[in-house]
C-alpha cells in the first residue's frame, strides 16, 4: 500500500515537472519577442 502511494506521487510529480517545463519553454518565445521589441525601441532612437 505504501509503495503504491509513493509510486503514484512520483508519477504525479514527474507529470507536474513536465508541464512546468513546457510552460516555461512556451513562455520563452513570448519573453524573447518582448526583449526584441524593447531592443528595437531603445536602439531606434
N, C-alpha and C positions, 0 to 999 in steps of 0.2 A: 504493500500500500504506500509506504513512504517513498520507495524508489519510483513508483509510477507518478506520484505527485511531483517529485523533483524533476522527472523527465518532462512532464507537461510544462512545468515552469521554465525549464531550459528551452524548450521549443518556442514558447511564447516570447521569451527574452530574445532569442535569435530573430524571430519574425519582427519584433519591435526594432531591433538594431538595423535590419534590412530596410524597413520602412523609413527610419530616421535618415539613413544614408541616402536613400532615394530622394527624400525631400530636400536634403542639403544639396545633392547634385542638381536637382531641378532648379533650386533657387540660385545656384552659382551662375546659371545663364542670365537670370534677371539681374544679379549683382554686377556681372560683367557689363551688361548693357548700360546700367546706371553709371558705372565708373567711366565707360567710354563717353557717355553723354556729358558728364561733368568735365572730362578732359577736353572735349571739343569746346565746351563753353568757355573754359579758362584760357585755352591757347588760341581761340579765335580772335580775342580782343587785341 
